[in-house]
Amino acid sequence: MEKRDKLLLGGLAGLLLLYLAIQHLNVILRVLGFIGELIFPLFVGCIIAYILSLPMGFIEKHLPIRRRSLRRVSALLLAVLFILGVFALIGIIVVPQVRESLTQIAAQIPIALENALAFWEANQEGLSAFLPQFDPTQLDWKQLASSLSSSLPDSIGSLWEAGTGFVGGLVGGVVDVLFALVFAAHLLLRKEELKRQLLRVMRAYLKPPVINGILHVTSLAHQVCSSFLTGQCIEACILGSLFVVVMTLLRLPYAMLIGVVIAVTALVPIVGAFVGCTLGVLLILITSPLKALEFLILFLIIQQLENQLIYPKVVGTAVGLPAIWIFAAVVVGGKLMGVLGMFLMIPLTALLYLLLREDVQQRIHSLDASAPTEQPSAPESPDPPDSP
């Protein structure tokens, strides 16, 4: 059979499969969803294993234990203890401050409601033009209580169903996490053996140039992802600490609480800090609208500093990606997959950027090597002397 006939049959088979997939799209989506539920603990386990491998690799290199298996197990346990210790340290330092801030907020809520009601009464004529149907001083509280009492049985039933569903989901989530942790531990303790098995499979089915390309891409992906995770955590800590220090110096309320919130939300690239800003403004607004305005101005100043200096230097330099492409990656990732897309698109874009740069450099080098070099022109022969 000629090559053209094979291509024609392959194209017809592809069109047939596409038609069948469109006709049975619901079935395919259900099957994919079922497969996704099955492999979800394994996927989470791979993510946990990769995160643990970063401190584990450093610890394993510096452990003075000769026996390899014992050194590997010790490094894994120390890596887990290190991450748990970081969370415990954050809890010891931050939780009392957060608890105190929440207590202050709870005490300020009744005062804020009284001030809002007094503001309404003082400006009722002007505000009624914008909210003609709303008057909090004329609410029939007895009728409202009666309505709540009549709807309480249905609400209790709904809450019971929601509570049982939540408990069931929580139990299932805990089981999935346990499976993921066990799978991650197996991956980390047997990673050399798994790597050898994967290489044997690749050698059996793929050509050497393809294998070398896959290994090169995975090596670059590991370098980019590890640098991105490290840089993102450092950037979030810098930003949160900066807010705590400056807010404390300016005597703004809830400095520790807002700093922690901004540090956590800043783990989402670029736009996460704005979520923390919104929460911070709402918290301070309960105490003082003027201080909330001061905090908003402070946030805009620090955000400009972060976008122009901190983030490009810490994260952009770590992943080797210019600032303009980081911003583009966040926008595209947010449009495609929301918050998860924002987080994943930066290392993916950095990987594609590095691969494209390597390919461009190789092509330019090959073009320069194959370009014909100009031959130097032969010197002109001197004129023959005149004959006598």
C-alpha positions in Angstrom: 0.0 0.0 0.0 1.4 3.4 -1.0 2.1 6.1 1.6 -0.6 8.3 0.1 -3.2 5.6 0.6 -2.1 5.0 4.2 -2.4 8.7 5.0 -5.9 8.8 3.4 -7.1 5.8 5.4 -5.6 7.3 8.6 -7.4 10.6 7.9 -10.7 8.8 7.3 -10.3 6.7 10.5 -9.5 9.9 12.5 -12.6 11.6 11.1 -14.7 8.6 12.0 -13.4 8.5 15.6 -14.0 12.2 15.9 -17.6 11.8 14.7 -18.2 8.9 17.2 -16.7 11.0 20.0 -19.0 13.9 19.3 -22.0 11.7 19.1 -21.2 10.0 22.5 -19.6 13.0 24.2 -21.6 12.6 27.4 -20.5 9.0 27.8 -16.9 10.0 27.2 -17.1 12.8 29.8 -18.6 10.4 32.3 -15.8 7.8 31.7 -13.1 10.5 32.0 -14.7 11.8 35.2 -14.7 8.2 36.6 -11.1 7.7 35.6 -10.2 11.1 37.1 -11.8 10.1 40.5 -9.8 6.9 40.4 -6.4 8.4 39.8 -7.0 11.6 41.8 -5.3 10.2 45.0 -2.3 9.1 42.8 -2.1 12.6 41.3 -2.2 14.2 44.7 0.5 11.8 45.8 2.7 12.8 43.0 2.3 16.5 44.0 3.1 15.7 47.6 6.1 13.6 46.6 7.5 16.4 44.4 7.1 19.0 47.2 8.7 16.7 49.8 11.6 15.8 47.4 12.9 19.4 47.4 13.9 19.4 51.1 14.4 15.7 51.1 17.1 15.8 48.4 19.1 18.5 50.3 18.8 16.5 53.6 19.8 13.2 52.0 23.0 14.8 50.6 24.2 16.0 54.0 23.2 13.0 56.2 26.3 11.2 57.5 24.7 7.8 57.0 26.4 5.2 54.8 23.6 2.8 54.3 21.5 4.1 51.4 18.1 2.7 52.4 18.5 4.0 56.0 19.7 7.4 54.7 16.7 7.6 52.4 14.1 6.8 55.1 15.8 9.2 57.5 15.8 12.0 54.9 12.1 11.4 54.2 11.2 11.6 57.9 13.3 14.7 58.5 11.7 16.4 55.5 8.2 15.7 56.8 9.2 16.9 60.3 10.7 20.0 58.7 7.5 20.9 56.9 5.4 20.1 60.0 7.8 22.2 62.1 7.4 25.2 59.8 3.6 25.0 60.1 3.9 24.6 63.9 6.2 27.6 64.1 3.8 29.7 62.1 1.0 28.5 64.3 2.9 29.4 67.5 3.8 32.9 66.3 0.7 33.8 64.3 -2.3 32.0 66.0 -2.3 34.1 69.2 -2.1 37.3 67.2 -4.9 36.1 64.9 -7.0 35.1 67.9 -6.5 38.5 69.5 -7.4 40.3 66.2 -10.5 38.2 65.8 -11.6 39.0 69.4 -11.1 42.7 68.7 -13.1 42.4 65.5 -16.0 40.6 67.3 -16.0 43.3 69.9 -16.1 46.0 67.2 -19.0 44.5 65.2 -21.9 45.7 67.5 -20.3 49.2 67.7 -20.0 49.3 63.9 -23.7 48.3 63.5 -24.7 51.0 66.0 -22.7 53.6 64.1 -24.2 52.4 60.8 -27.7 52.7 62.2 -27.0 56.2 63.6 -25.5 57.2 60.2 -28.7 56.0 58.5 -30.9 58.0 60.9 -28.8 61.1 60.5 -28.8 60.9 56.7 -32.1 59.2 56.1 -33.5 61.8 53.7 -30.5 61.7 51.4 -30.1 58.0 51.5 -33.8 57.3 50.9 -33.4 58.6 47.3 -31.0 55.7 46.6 -32.7 53.1 48.8 -36.3 54.0 48.8 -37.5 50.6 49.9 -35.1 50.1 52.7 -35.4 51.4 56.3 -33.8 49.4 59.0 -35.6 51.4 61.8 -39.0 50.2 60.4 -38.4 46.5 60.3 -41.1 44.3 61.8 -38.9 42.1 64.0 -41.8 40.0 65.3 -42.9 39.1 61.8 -39.3 38.3 60.9 -39.0 36.1 64.0 -42.2 34.3 63.1 -41.0 33.7 59.5 -37.7 32.3 60.8 -39.6 30.0 63.2 -41.9 28.7 60.5 -38.9 28.0 58.1 -36.8 26.5 60.9 -37.9 22.8 60.4 -37.1 22.9 56.7 -33.8 24.6 57.4 -32.9 21.9 60.0 -33.6 19.2 57.4 -31.5 21.0 54.8 -28.8 21.5 57.3 -28.9 17.8 58.3 -28.6 16.7 54.6 -25.8 19.2 54.1 -24.1 18.0 57.2 -24.2 14.3 56.3 -23.0 15.1 52.9 -20.1 17.2 54.3 -19.2 14.4 56.8 -19.2 11.8 54.0 -17.1 14.1 51.7 -14.7 14.7 54.6 -14.3 11.0 55.3 -13.7 10.4 51.6 -11.2 13.2 51.5 -9.3 11.9 54.5 -9.1 8.5 52.9 -7.9 10.0 49.6 -5.2 12.0 51.5 -4.0 8.9 53.3 -3.7 7.0 50.1 -1.9 9.9 48.5 0.6 10.1 51.4 1.3 6.3 51.2 1.7 6.6 47.4 4.1 9.6 47.8 6.2 7.7 50.4 6.6 4.8 48.0 7.5 7.1 45.1 10.2 8.8 47.2 11.7 5.7 48.7 11.9 3.8 45.4 12.5 6.6 42.9 15.7 5.1 41.4 14.0 1.8 40.8 10.9 3.5 39.3 13.2 5.6 37.1 15.1 2.5 35.8 11.8 0.8 35.0 10.5 3.8 33.1 13.7 4.1 31.1 13.5 0.4 30.2 10.0 0.9 28.9 11.0 4.0 27.0 14.0 2.2 25.4 11.7 -0.6 24.3 9.2 1.6 22.5 11.0 4.9 21.6 14.0 5.8 19.6 17.1 7.3 21.4 16.6 10.9 20.1 13.1 10.9 21.4 14.2 9.5 24.8 17.0 12.2 25.0 14.4 14.9 24.2 12.0 13.6 26.9 14.8 13.5 29.5 15.9 17.0 28.6 12.4 18.4 28.9 11.7 16.7 32.2 15.0 18.0 33.6 14.1 21.6 32.5 10.6 21.1 34.0 12.0 20.0 37.3 14.4 23.0 37.4 11.6 25.5 36.5 9.0 24.1 38.9 11.4 23.9 41.9 12.6 27.4 41.3 9.1 28.7 40.9 7.8 27.1 44.1 10.8 28.3 46.1 10.6 31.8 44.6 6.8 32.0 45.2 7.1 31.1 48.8 10.0 33.6 49.4 8.0 36.3 47.6 4.9 35.6 49.8 7.0 35.7 53.0 8.7 39.0 51.9 5.3 40.6 51.1 3.6 39.5 54.2 6.5 40.6 56.4 6.6 43.9 54.7 3.0 44.6 55.4 3.3 43.6 59.1 6.3 45.9 59.6 4.9 48.9 57.8 1.4 48.5 59.3 2.9 48.3 62.8 5.0 51.4 62.3 1.9 53.3 61.0 -0.2 52.0 63.9 -2.8 50.4 61.6 -5.0 47.7 63.3 -4.7 43.9 62.7 -1.2 44.1 61.3 -0.3 40.5 62.0 -3.7 39.1 60.8 -3.7 41.1 57.6 0.0 40.3 56.9 -0.7 36.5 57.3 -3.8 36.8 55.0 -1.8 38.7 52.3 1.1 36.2 52.6 -1.2 33.3 52.1 -3.2 34.8 49.2 0.1 36.0 47.6 0.9 32.4 46.9 -1.5 32.9 43.9 0.7 34.9 41.5 0.1 38.6 41.1 -3.7 38.7 41.7 -3.7 36.9 45.0 -2.5 39.9 47.0 -5.5 41.9 45.8 -7.8 39.3 47.5 -5.8 39.9 50.7 -6.2 43.6 50.2 -10.0 43.3 49.9 -10.1 41.3 53.1 -7.8 43.7 54.9 -9.9 46.7 53.9 -13.1 45.0 55.1 -11.5 44.2 58.5 -10.1 47.7 59.1 -13.3 49.3 57.9 -15.1 47.9 60.9 -12.8 49.9 63.2 -12.1 53.1 61.2 -13.0 54.0 57.6 -10.1 56.5 57.6 -7.6 53.9 58.5 -9.1 51.6 55.9 -8.3 54.3 53.3 -4.8 54.6 54.7 -4.3 50.8 54.3 -5.6 50.9 50.8 -3.1 53.6 49.8 -0.3 51.7 51.6 -1.3 48.5 49.7 -1.2 50.3 46.3 2.3 51.6 47.1 3.7 48.3 48.3 2.0 46.5 45.4 3.7 48.7 42.9 7.0 48.0 44.7 6.3 44.3 44.6 5.3 44.2 40.9 8.2 46.3 39.7 11.0 45.0 41.9 10.2 42.0 44.2 8.3 39.7 42.0 10.3 40.0 38.8 13.6 39.7 40.8 12.5 36.8 43.0 10.2 34.7 40.8 11.0 36.0 37.3 14.8 35.5 37.8 14.2 32.1 39.4 12.2 30.7 36.5 14.1 32.7 33.8 11.0 34.4 32.5 10.6 38.2 31.8 8.0 40.1 33.7 5.8 40.7 30.7 5.4 37.0 30.1 4.7 36.3 33.7 1.8 38.7 33.6 0.6 37.2 30.3 0.8 33.7 31.8 -1.3 34.7 34.8 -4.0 36.3 32.6 -4.3 33.3 30.2 -4.1 30.8 33.1 -6.9 32.6 35.0 -9.1 32.7 31.9 -8.6 29.0 31.3 -8.6 27.4 34.8 -9.1 30.1 37.4 -6.8 30.2 40.4 -5.2 26.9 39.6 -4.5 28.0 36.1 -2.7 31.2 37.4 -0.5 29.0 39.6 0.3 26.4 36.9 0.7 28.6 33.9 3.8 30.4 35.0 6.1 27.3 35.2 4.5 26.0 32.0 5.2 29.3 30.2 8.7 29.4 31.6 9.4 25.8 30.3 8.1 26.7 26.8 10.1 29.9 26.9 13.3 28.0 27.7 12.7 25.4 25.1 11.9 28.0 22.4 15.1 29.9 23.3 17.2 26.8 23.1 15.7 25.9 19.7 16.2 29.5 18.4 19.8 29.5 19.5 20.5 26.1 17.9 18.9 27.2 14.6 20.8 30.4 14.5 24.0 28.6 15.3 23.4 26.1 12.5 22.6 28.9 10.1 25.8 30.7 11.0 27.8 27.5 10.6 26.3 26.7 7.2 26.5 30.3 5.8 29.2 30.6 3.1 32.2 32.6 4.2 33.5 35.3 1.9 36.8 34.4 0.2 39.4 37.2 0.4 40.0 38.7 -3.0 43.3 37.9 -4.7 45.8 40.8 -4.6 46.2 42.6 -7.9 49.3 41.7 -9.8 51.7 44.5 -10.2 52.0 46.1 -13.6 54.9 44.7 -15.7 57.8 47.0 -16.0 58.1 49.0 -19.2 60.4 47.4 -21.7 63.4 49.5 -22.5 
